[in-house]
Each structure stands twice: as structure tokens, then as C-alpha cells.
């Protein structure tokens, strides 16, 4: 059970990191566009 939960949490964490990376890239593009 614990191992399964850890795996699930790690997967969620990876997804969150990916979403954050995408958001940062989008903000960078918008900044460049405004500049």
C-alpha cells in the first residue's frame, strides 16, 4: 500500500512539474512578445 501511494505521489509530482515548466515557458514567450 505504501509503495503504491509513493508511486502515485511521484507521478502526480512529475505532472505538476511538467505543468509548471509549460506555464513558465508560456510566460517567457508572453514577456518576449511584450518586449
C-alpha positions, 0 to 999 in steps of 0.5 A: 500500500505504501509503495503504491501511494509513493508511486502515485505521489511521484507521478502526480509530482512529475505532472505538476512539474511538467505543468509548471515548466509549460506555464513558465515557458508560456510566460517567457514567450508572453514577456518576449512578445511584450518586449 
